[in-house]
Amino acid sequence: MTTPTVTARGAAPTAGVPAATRPRHRRPLAQWGFVAPAVLFMLLFFGYPLVRNVVMSFQHYTPKTFFTGEAPLNGFDNWSAVFRDALFGKALWHTLVFTAGSLLGQFCAGLALAVFFTRRFPLNGVLRSLILLPWLVPMVVSGIVWRRILDQDTGVLNSFLDAIGLDGHTPWLTSPHIALLSVILVNIWIGIPFNMVILYGGLQEVPRELYEAAALDGASGWRTFRSVTLPTLRPVITVVLVLGFMSTVKILDLILALTDGGPADATQTLGTLTYQNSFVRLDFGAGAVVGNVLILISAVFAVFYLRANRTEGK
């Protein structure tokens, strides 16, 4: 015969009480405990520099400020000085041309290679690994190597063109007319592996049944690519283009290694102009203004990316 146990009214819950019946006010605290390190990291390394850069664009910030700490506000003087500068308009145009040309070339070449490597053939994996090398090499190293290759007098490219009977004295990096094109081509070479890897992964997710259905309908290879492959890859293409834009629009080290913004400012972009204003002319306020313009452009495309993802998810 068992004796029933009676629990006193108001007694504290025992250890055997299910977790679902425990006080719920502890759950938000636990959740914030996991989120807090990431929030703190974002505030320290992204939020503070961003706010500081915006404030600096409204200050008369000079090298003397580092010693005295005095940086008086000057209103919109920095902004008006930058926007009146003819070099700003030229740098903005070069940035747009450089970004658009790089994205178009990288995407088209990367997509072509991704489609090519979906077919099985000997040494497929080896070739894909070799194509990744330009992406793995630091951009400054790539810029220095290509500067030697494109040298007008001693470059390998001109020597090769001369050997096959073509013009072997092309000023790839010293002519204001073709220097920007040369920089774009080098950046395309660097960015192809990134596009290929992401698009190749997206192609692996395309259901084989769609290709089989298209083949049964008698669709040609181009029609299948246009009606099956591209629509299925649309979310991946959006990610590739937006991330490519975010990394291309602010490129600095490659251009500095190739041309340093020359000749005659023919390859000057917003990224190089920010560097020139801040660390060459020591006009930190003007450099902050150009940096804020870059941030604003990137933010617009980030919003576009989020809206595109939201539309795809519906």
C-alpha positions in Angstrom: 0.0 0.0 0.0 1.5 3.3 -1.1 1.1 6.5 0.7 0.2 9.6 -1.5 2.5 12.5 -1.2 1.0 15.9 -0.7 2.8 19.0 -2.1 2.4 22.1 0.0 0.7 25.0 -1.7 3.2 27.6 -2.9 6.2 25.3 -2.7 9.1 25.9 -5.1 9.1 23.7 -8.3 11.4 20.7 -8.2 14.1 19.8 -10.5 11.8 17.4 -12.3 9.5 20.2 -13.6 9.7 20.4 -17.5 11.6 23.2 -19.0 8.5 24.6 -20.7 7.0 25.4 -17.3 10.0 27.3 -16.0 9.9 31.2 -15.9 9.8 32.6 -19.4 11.6 35.8 -18.6 14.9 33.9 -18.8 14.5 33.1 -22.4 15.0 36.6 -23.8 18.1 37.0 -21.6 19.6 33.8 -22.9 18.8 34.9 -26.5 20.4 38.3 -26.0 23.4 36.6 -24.5 24.1 34.8 -27.8 23.4 37.9 -29.9 25.3 40.4 -27.8 28.9 39.5 -29.0 27.9 39.9 -32.6 26.1 43.2 -31.9 29.1 44.5 -29.9 31.4 43.5 -32.8 29.3 45.3 -35.3 29.1 48.5 -33.2 32.8 48.6 -32.6 34.2 47.7 -36.0 31.4 48.9 -38.3 29.1 51.3 -36.5 31.8 53.5 -34.8 34.0 53.9 -38.0 30.9 54.8 -40.0 29.7 57.4 -37.6 33.2 58.8 -37.2 33.7 59.0 -41.0 30.4 60.9 -41.4 31.3 63.4 -38.6 34.8 63.9 -40.1 33.3 64.9 -43.4 31.9 68.0 -41.6 35.1 68.9 -39.9 38.3 70.7 -40.7 40.4 67.7 -40.0 44.2 68.2 -40.6 47.4 66.4 -39.5 47.6 68.9 -36.7 44.3 67.5 -35.3 46.1 64.3 -34.3 48.3 66.3 -31.9 45.9 69.0 -30.7 42.6 67.1 -31.0 40.9 70.2 -32.4 38.8 69.6 -35.5 36.3 72.5 -35.8 33.1 71.9 -37.7 33.0 73.6 -41.1 29.5 72.7 -42.3 29.3 71.6 -45.9 32.6 73.1 -47.0 34.2 69.7 -47.6 31.2 68.4 -49.5 31.0 71.5 -51.7 34.7 71.4 -52.4 34.6 67.8 -53.4 31.6 68.2 -55.7 33.1 71.2 -57.4 36.3 69.4 -58.1 36.3 68.2 -61.7 38.3 65.1 -60.6 35.4 63.9 -58.6 33.1 63.7 -61.6 35.8 62.0 -63.6 36.5 59.5 -60.8 32.8 58.7 -60.4 32.5 58.0 -64.2 35.6 55.8 -64.1 34.2 53.9 -61.1 30.9 53.2 -63.0 32.7 52.1 -66.2 35.2 50.0 -64.2 32.5 48.3 -62.1 30.1 47.7 -65.0 32.9 46.4 -67.3 34.3 44.2 -64.6 31.0 42.7 -63.6 29.9 42.0 -67.2 33.2 40.3 -68.1 33.5 38.3 -64.9 30.0 37.1 -65.0 29.9 36.1 -68.7 33.3 34.3 -68.5 32.4 32.7 -65.1 29.1 31.5 -66.3 30.6 30.0 -69.5 33.2 28.2 -67.5 30.7 27.0 -65.0 28.5 25.5 -67.8 31.6 24.0 -69.4 32.7 22.2 -66.2 29.3 20.7 -65.6 30.3 18.1 -68.2 32.4 15.2 -67.0 35.8 14.8 -68.7 39.3 13.8 -67.6 41.1 16.3 -65.4 37.9 18.3 -64.7 38.7 18.8 -61.1 42.4 19.6 -61.7 41.5 22.3 -64.2 38.9 23.8 -61.9 41.5 24.0 -59.1 44.0 25.7 -61.4 41.4 28.3 -62.4 41.0 29.2 -58.7 44.6 30.4 -58.5 44.0 34.0 -59.6 41.4 34.3 -56.9 43.7 33.0 -54.2 46.7 35.2 -55.0 46.6 38.6 -53.1 45.4 41.4 -55.3 48.5 43.5 -54.8 50.7 40.6 -56.0 48.4 40.1 -59.0 48.7 43.8 -59.8 52.5 43.8 -59.6 52.7 40.7 -61.9 50.3 42.2 -64.5 52.2 45.5 -64.4 55.3 43.6 -65.5 53.3 41.7 -68.1 51.8 44.8 -69.6 54.9 46.9 -69.5 55.3 48.7 -72.9 59.0 48.0 -73.3 59.8 44.8 -71.5 56.4 43.2 -70.9 55.7 39.6 -71.9 52.5 40.5 -73.7 54.1 43.0 -76.1 57.0 40.7 -76.7 54.5 37.9 -77.7 52.6 40.3 -80.0 55.9 41.4 -81.6 56.9 37.7 -82.1 53.7 36.9 -84.0 54.0 40.0 -86.2 51.5 42.3 -84.4 52.1 45.7 -82.8 54.4 44.9 -79.9 54.6 48.5 -78.5 51.2 49.0 -77.1 51.2 51.3 -74.1 48.8 49.3 -72.0 49.2 51.1 -68.8 50.7 54.4 -69.9 48.2 55.6 -72.4 45.2 57.6 -71.1 43.0 56.0 -73.8 43.5 52.3 -73.0 44.8 52.3 -69.4 41.3 51.9 -67.9 40.5 49.1 -70.3 43.7 47.3 -69.2 42.8 47.6 -65.6 39.3 46.3 -66.3 40.7 43.3 -68.1 43.1 42.5 -65.2 40.2 42.7 -62.7 38.1 40.4 -64.9 40.9 37.9 -64.8 40.9 38.1 -61.0 37.2 37.9 -60.6 36.4 35.0 -63.0 37.1 32.2 -60.4 34.6 33.7 -57.8 31.8 33.8 -60.4 32.6 30.4 -61.7 32.6 28.7 -58.3 29.3 30.3 -57.2 27.5 29.7 -60.5 28.9 26.2 -60.7 27.4 25.4 -57.3 24.1 26.8 -58.5 24.1 24.7 -61.6 24.5 21.6 -59.5 21.2 22.3 -57.9 19.2 22.5 -61.2 17.0 19.4 -61.3 18.0 17.0 -64.1 14.3 16.4 -64.7 13.9 19.9 -66.2 16.7 19.2 -68.8 15.1 15.8 -69.6 11.7 17.5 -70.1 13.2 20.1 -72.4 14.9 17.4 -74.4 11.6 15.6 -74.8 10.0 18.8 -76.0 12.7 19.1 -78.7 14.3 22.3 -77.2 17.7 23.2 -78.6 20.7 23.7 -76.3 20.4 27.5 -76.4 16.6 27.4 -75.8 17.2 25.0 -72.8 19.8 27.4 -71.4 17.6 30.4 -71.8 14.4 28.8 -70.6 15.6 26.4 -68.0 19.1 27.2 -66.8 18.9 31.0 -66.5 15.5 31.2 -64.7 16.6 28.5 -62.2 19.9 30.3 -61.6 18.2 33.7 -61.0 18.7 33.8 -57.2 22.3 32.8 -57.6 22.9 35.3 -60.3 21.5 38.0 -58.1 23.9 37.1 -55.3 26.9 36.9 -57.6 26.2 40.3 -59.2 25.5 42.2 -56.0 28.5 40.7 -54.1 30.6 41.4 -57.1 29.5 45.0 -57.2 30.2 45.4 -53.5 33.7 44.2 -53.9 34.5 45.9 -57.2 33.2 49.4 -56.6 35.7 50.0 -53.8 38.8 48.4 -55.3 41.9 50.3 -54.4 45.0 48.0 -54.2 44.8 46.6 -57.7 44.6 50.1 -59.3 47.4 51.4 -57.1 49.6 48.5 -58.0 48.9 48.9 -61.8 48.7 52.6 -62.5 48.4 54.5 -59.2 45.4 56.3 -60.7 47.3 57.5 -63.8 48.2 58.3 -66.4 46.6 61.7 -66.3 44.0 60.5 -63.8 42.7 58.1 -66.5 42.2 55.3 -63.9 41.2 57.4 -61.0 38.2 56.0 -59.2 36.3 56.9 -56.0 38.5 54.4 -54.1 41.7 55.8 -55.3 40.4 59.4 -54.9 39.6 58.6 -51.2 43.2 57.4 -50.8 44.7 60.4 -52.6 42.7 62.9 -50.6 43.3 61.3 -47.2 46.9 60.0 -47.3 48.6 62.0 -50.1 47.0 65.4 -49.9 46.3 64.9 -46.1 42.8 66.4 -46.6 41.0 64.0 -44.3 37.7 65.8 -44.6 37.6 65.5 -48.4 38.6 61.9 -48.1 35.8 61.2 -45.7 33.3 62.8 -48.1 34.3 60.6 -51.0 34.3 57.6 -48.7 30.7 58.4 -47.6 29.7 58.6 -51.3 31.1 55.1 -51.7 29.3 53.9 -48.6 26.0 55.4 -49.9 26.4 53.7 -53.3 27.1 50.4 -51.6 24.1 50.8 -49.3 21.8 51.4 -52.3 22.8 48.1 -53.9 22.6 46.3 -50.5 19.0 47.4 -50.3 18.5 46.2 -53.9 19.9 42.9 -52.9 17.7 42.5 -49.9 14.6 43.5 -51.9 15.5 41.1 -54.7 15.9 38.2 -52.2 12.6 39.1 -50.6 10.9 39.0 -54.0 12.4 35.7 -54.8 11.3 34.2 -51.5 7.6 35.1 -52.1 
